[in-house]
Amino acid sequence: MRTRLPRWKTQPRRRSRPSRGPTTSRRRTQTQADATVDAAAAETAVRYAYQHWILVDLDKDLRARLVENGEINVDIIDSGMQAARGIVEFARVVVDEIRFTASDRAEVTFRLQWRDSPSPYFPDALSGTAVFQNGTWRISGQTLCLLAFGAGQDCAGAVLQLLTVPIGYSWAGDPATPNTISVPGFGEWTGSGTASLTIATEALAGMSKLTASEIDLVLASGRFGAGAGAPYVVANQRARLADVDGVTDLVYLRADDVVVHIHATNLTGQQITELASAIVG
């Protein structure tokens, strides 16, 4: 009498298929190499970051590791992508060239497509940058914001950082993200006595396309608190400075359409101007 083997022992083993669920950061963002350690691997990682951050249904934690400073504003970035679904859902990025300018930076030439045709917002090739941050290559915040503003959207999840804090002042925000300001957002530093420093940001898409006099008019509005001041220039950008009774306000427009408003007590206009040059991102 022949013994019948269980069916699982007589059938060939089938290869498991990869999951079709949401892509997770655990599976896709192992530690990567900078351009000095492995240029070929770095190029592959830059290409991956550019091609995947725009996928609207991408796992939000993975997207955060493909965007500069993304971990700071995971939910803000995700909300912004969902709000812009109608614009980005069928958008794709084609990377044409990657050129490393340092071990942790690269210049990227790329094109945006929509339904396999050139994007109506960006029909021509674009120039962007990538950065190596916290072990992964990412699309830079500046490139991300330029794309958002060009499409008439706010730059969700952009982050600015104050590199040099005035002597005697200390960060009053989340200790996990010191000296950082989201766009839009607000940061605060405290000093001795009544001394205080705040930096607020907001994105005004298309503002940099206005004439100099039109920008001056907007910056002088009551919206920014520097109406009592005078036109000013910060790093070749239009600004407005008000210094009244020990309270100083400096509001200026960055080239990426982000308006920065610095409000301080016990700091001079010159000190605040120097402070503005220490805000990067």
ZIKA-V847602 format. One record per backbone hydrogen bond with DSSP energy under -0.5 kcal/mol. NH is the residue of the N-H (numbers start at 1). CO is the residue of the C=O. If there is no record, write none. Layout:
# ZIKA-V847602
nh:co
NH:CO
NH:CO
This chain:
# ZIKA-V847602
nh:co
4:2
5:3
9:6
10:6
10:7
11:7
27:24
28:24
29:25
32:135
35:103
38:34
42:38
43:39
44:40
45:41
46:42
47:43
48:44
49:45
50:46
51:47
52:48
53:49
55:52
56:54
58:55
59:23
63:59
64:60
65:61
65:62
66:63
67:63
68:139
70:64
70:67
72:69
73:69
73:70
74:71
77:73
78:74
79:75
80:76
81:77
82:78
83:79
84:80
85:82
87:84
88:84
89:85
91:88
92:113
94:111
95:93
96:94
96:109
97:109
99:107
101:105
102:105
105:102
106:130
107:99
108:128
109:97
110:108
110:126
111:94
112:122
113:92
114:117
115:90
117:114
119:112
119:122
126:110
128:108
130:106
131:138
132:104
133:131
133:136
136:133
138:131
139:66
140:129
144:140
145:141
146:142
147:143
148:144
149:145
150:146
151:147
151:148
152:149
153:148
156:154
157:183
158:155
158:183
160:181
161:280
162:179
163:161
163:278
165:163
169:166
170:190
172:188
177:174
178:175
180:177
181:160
183:158
185:201
187:199
189:197
190:170
191:195
195:192
197:189
198:263
199:187
200:261
201:185
202:259
204:257
205:203
207:204
209:206
210:207
215:211
216:212
217:213
218:214
219:215
220:216
221:218
224:221
226:221
229:226
230:241
232:239
234:237
237:234
239:232
240:251
241:230
242:249
244:247
247:244
248:246
248:264
249:242
250:262
251:240
252:260
253:238
254:252
254:258
257:254
259:202
259:257
260:252
260:258
261:200
262:250
262:260
263:198
263:261
264:248
265:196
266:246
272:268
273:269
274:270
275:271
276:272
277:273
278:275
279:276
280:161
280:278
